[in-house]
Amino acid sequence: WPELSLVEVQMCQSVLPCHANHQEELGAGQLLKWMDTTACLAAERHAGMACVTASMDDIQFEETVRVGQVINIKARVNRAFNTSMEVGIYVTVQEVLSGVTKRVCVAFSTFVAKPTGTHKVRKRLCQDEEMLEYSLASERRRLRLYNEEAFKNLMKDYYNLQDKGYVSTLTRVESIELVLPPHANHHGNTFGGQIMAWMENVATVAASISTCRLCGYYPSLGAVDMFRFRGPSSVGDRLVFKAMVNNAFQTSVEVGVRVEAYNCEEWNEGTPRHINSASMIYYIPGCGGEKKTFPDVTYTTLDGERRFIGAVVRKRIRMARYFLYKTFSKKSVKHAEFTCVLQVGVYVHEEADKLSLKVEMKVKTTAFYAFSLLADLQLRPQWDKNYLSCEEVEKADEEETIYHIKCTTVNGSKSRDFVVLLSKRQPCKDGDPYVIALRSVTVATVPPEENSIRSEVKCAGFLVHEIGYSTCKVSYYNQVTSGVLPYVEGNIAGWSKSMEETAMSCILFLEQDLLTTQF
Ligand SMILES: CCCC(=O)SCCNC(=O)CCNC(=O)[C@H](O)C(C)(C)COP(=O)(O)OP(=O)(O)OC[C@H]1O[C@@H](n2cnc3c(N)ncnc32)[C@H](O)[C@@H]1OP(=O)(O)O
């Protein structure tokens, strides 16, 4: 056996019928409990003192675990900050007879040393092979501490057009638990994992109302959104769990759960403490890995609307984080719709280490007009604030021109420049789009400059479709390279809306130009 280091803890559990649901599958709540306990033991081992769970990042469950299999949970302190630590949790399942092992999920929890706010945890020295995880831990910390603000910012821009579907309040579930000593640690605090297990319990009932009653299928928990433990609860508290379906997407539903705690006094006065809120994402497993579709949901109250739109925003942020985590682990194949704000839609497609972006814009101008303006790259600094300047280098023929683009600096690094060939084509027949394609080229007349990083555009451009009288759809595509990434990473991670802003500015440019030409 390799020695476990002082920052690692491992737990092994045989999955018994008492851990499983009626379908003989391990309940996600039970798994979350084991994960939280293992991670807490790793944190306490490193800190040398008691710790509490502050948060658990998004988790995607990749495998169903069944009775008779063996679960292995490995938790390791990736990085110690000030009074908090990030613990990485790696869960696998093993088929006992064959020995085949599969990954169930990877999660990241933050633990804070207790008593909180006073005890700094010692920094951890790491080996070379741990350096990547160590650096990524601080990136993840940035994402999780910014999560609520990113959510609030994005909420301002979303609206809903859907008015059909079953009313979400039909799925409302409420349950109560009394915290007893077996539910708490030796300080009397309710275990975070126990709270997550109770939350999963009510969320599953709410999801089942929408799936079993309306479609005749049992739901499975596919992912949990970031959990934040807002405040402690302890032995003797009554915990009230309220769950409801917030929104249904094509093959998933989001269930929101709110937890309120009352001690005896608060119980008599009816003044609860809000200690936790989380969102859980369910799907209906079909045959051959296909997922079944869910019926639409709608709402009748303002609170319902807030939850409905909130689910769309959380999906966007979750997909952004998922992409970043997957990039770290080099495993991919994902297609995600990011936003649909006003006339702009932003999409990402990720496949085999390639990330592509698509921005769709609905523009009130003719396709030919939009095409003519977009095909003149020297006009782009007027609407794209990342472009400092763009000069024509060479015109090969009517359809092909080489440009030198100078871009702004990002994240304090040097500015970047690109030398690109722009090729434009008009439609051959009705229904075909106008095409503008961009890719990097090397030309002797524009050598790399010392104060700028020469970067690459692999495959980018615009497709312009006529969609009616004086209206067109402009789709912008970009296969993201390391040179382009700094300009779009804020969008991918969910903390910036620069792509939507640039798209809005492009729409204004294309539409205003038409106005000034007409009058
Ligand atoms: C298996 C046994 C373990 C358990 O189950 S423990 C029971 C479940 N957990 C709980 O009851 C904790 C309840 N929550 C709390 O007590 C407080 O909210 C908590 C976590 C102490 C944070 O209190 P605050 O007043 O916000 O403290 P603070 O602003 O001084 O921050 C202290 C350190 O915590 C970090 N933190 C706060 N909220 C976070 C979050 N959502 N995600 C990740 N990290 C977070 C914060 O960055 C700070 O870290 P650092 O000192 O800079 O290293």
The ligand as an SDF file (V2000), in Angstrom:
LIG
                    3D

 53 55  0  0  0  0  0  0  0  0999 V2000
  -18.2820   16.5130    8.4500 C   0  0  0  0  0  0  0  0  0  0  0  0
  -18.1300   17.5840    9.4910 C   0  0  0  0  0  0  0  0  0  0  0  0
  -18.0860   18.9800    8.9550 C   0  0  0  0  0  0  0  0  0  0  0  0
  -19.4360   19.5900    8.9900 C   0  0  0  0  0  0  0  0  0  0  0  0
  -20.3420   19.0100    8.5610 O   0  0  0  0  0  0  0  0  0  0  0  0
  -19.6140   21.1400    9.6710 S   0  0  0  0  0  0  0  0  0  0  0  0
  -21.2840   21.5160    9.5870 C   0  0  0  0  0  0  0  0  0  0  0  0
  -21.7480   22.2150    8.3340 C   0  0  0  0  0  0  0  0  0  0  0  0
  -21.1920   23.5250    8.1900 N   0  0  0  0  0  0  0  0  0  0  0  0
  -21.5590   24.5780    8.9510 C   0  0  0  0  0  0  0  0  0  0  0  0
  -22.3670   24.4940    9.8440 O   0  0  0  0  0  0  0  0  0  0  0  0
  -20.9130   25.9110    8.6110 C   0  0  0  0  0  0  0  0  0  0  0  0
  -21.9330   27.0110    8.6060 C   0  0  0  0  0  0  0  0  0  0  0  0
  -21.3580   28.2460    8.1020 N   0  0  0  0  0  0  0  0  0  0  0  0
  -20.6080   29.0750    8.8520 C   0  0  0  0  0  0  0  0  0  0  0  0
  -20.4010   28.8460   10.0270 O   0  0  0  0  0  0  0  0  0  0  0  0
  -20.0460   30.3050    8.1670 C   0  0  0  0  0  0  0  0  0  0  0  0
  -20.8550   30.6380    7.0780 O   0  0  0  0  0  0  0  0  0  0  0  0
  -18.5610   30.0820    7.6490 C   0  0  0  0  0  0  0  0  0  0  0  0
  -18.4200   28.8980    6.7060 C   0  0  0  0  0  0  0  0  0  0  0  0
  -17.6590   29.8430    8.8660 C   0  0  0  0  0  0  0  0  0  0  0  0
  -18.0960   31.3490    6.9290 C   0  0  0  0  0  0  0  0  0  0  0  0
  -18.3480   32.4070    7.7850 O   0  0  0  0  0  0  0  0  0  0  0  0
  -18.0760   33.9230    7.3470 P   0  0  0  0  0  0  0  0  0  0  0  0
  -18.5860   34.8260    8.3910 O   0  0  0  0  0  0  0  0  0  0  0  0
  -18.5430   34.0970    5.9470 O   0  0  0  0  0  0  0  0  0  0  0  0
  -16.5240   33.9420    7.4740 O   0  0  0  0  0  0  0  0  0  0  0  0
  -15.4650   34.7970    6.7060 P   0  0  0  0  0  0  0  0  0  0  0  0
  -16.1030   35.7430    5.7260 O   0  0  0  0  0  0  0  0  0  0  0  0
  -14.5610   35.3310    7.7550 O   0  0  0  0  0  0  0  0  0  0  0  0
  -14.6850   33.6770    5.8670 O   0  0  0  0  0  0  0  0  0  0  0  0
  -13.8750   32.7370    6.4820 C   0  0  0  0  0  0  0  0  0  0  0  0
  -13.2100   31.9080    5.3920 C   0  0  0  0  0  0  0  0  0  0  0  0
  -14.2210   31.1370    4.7350 O   0  0  0  0  0  0  0  0  0  0  0  0
  -14.1680   31.3660    3.3330 C   0  0  0  0  0  0  0  0  0  0  0  0
  -15.5330   31.2750    2.8280 N   0  0  0  0  0  0  0  0  0  0  0  0
  -16.6060   31.9400    3.2620 C   0  0  0  0  0  0  0  0  0  0  0  0
  -17.6910   31.5850    2.5200 N   0  0  0  0  0  0  0  0  0  0  0  0
  -17.2560   30.6930    1.6200 C   0  0  0  0  0  0  0  0  0  0  0  0
  -17.8830   29.9600    0.5880 C   0  0  0  0  0  0  0  0  0  0  0  0
  -19.1750   30.0630    0.3410 N   0  0  0  0  0  0  0  0  0  0  0  0
  -17.1250   29.1250   -0.1540 N   0  0  0  0  0  0  0  0  0  0  0  0
  -15.8180   28.9950    0.0790 C   0  0  0  0  0  0  0  0  0  0  0  0
  -15.1630   29.6600    1.0510 N   0  0  0  0  0  0  0  0  0  0  0  0
  -15.8810   30.4930    1.8070 C   0  0  0  0  0  0  0  0  0  0  0  0
  -13.5890   32.7580    3.1930 C   0  0  0  0  0  0  0  0  0  0  0  0
  -13.0190   32.9560    1.9390 O   0  0  0  0  0  0  0  0  0  0  0  0
  -12.5680   32.7670    4.3090 C   0  0  0  0  0  0  0  0  0  0  0  0
  -11.4050   32.0630    3.8550 O   0  0  0  0  0  0  0  0  0  0  0  0
   -9.9010   32.6130    4.1370 P   0  0  0  0  0  0  0  0  0  0  0  0
   -9.8120   32.9650    5.5920 O   0  0  0  0  0  0  0  0  0  0  0  0
   -9.6940   33.7930    3.2400 O   0  0  0  0  0  0  0  0  0  0  0  0
   -9.0060   31.4680    3.8040 O   0  0  0  0  0  0  0  0  0  0  0  0
  1  2  1  0
  2  3  1  0
  3  4  1  0
  4  5  2  0
  4  6  1  0
  6  7  1  0
  7  8  1  0
  8  9  1  0
  9 10  1  0
 10 11  2  0
 10 12  1  0
 12 13  1  0
 13 14  1  0
 14 15  1  0
 15 16  2  0
 15 17  1  0
 17 18  1  0
 17 19  1  0
 19 20  1  0
 19 21  1  0
 19 22  1  0
 22 23  1  0
 23 24  1  0
 24 25  2  0
 24 26  1  0
 24 27  1  0
 27 28  1  0
 28 29  2  0
 28 30  1  0
 28 31  1  0
 31 32  1  0
 32 33  1  0
 33 34  1  0
 33 48  1  0
 34 35  1  0
 35 36  1  0
 35 46  1  0
 36 37  1  0
 36 45  1  0
 37 38  2  0
 38 39  1  0
 39 40  1  0
 39 45  2  0
 40 41  1  0
 40 42  2  0
 42 43  1  0
 43 44  2  0
 44 45  1  0
 46 47  1  0
 46 48  1  0
 48 49  1  0
 49 50  1  0
 50 51  2  0
 50 52  1  0
 50 53  1  0
M  END
$$$$
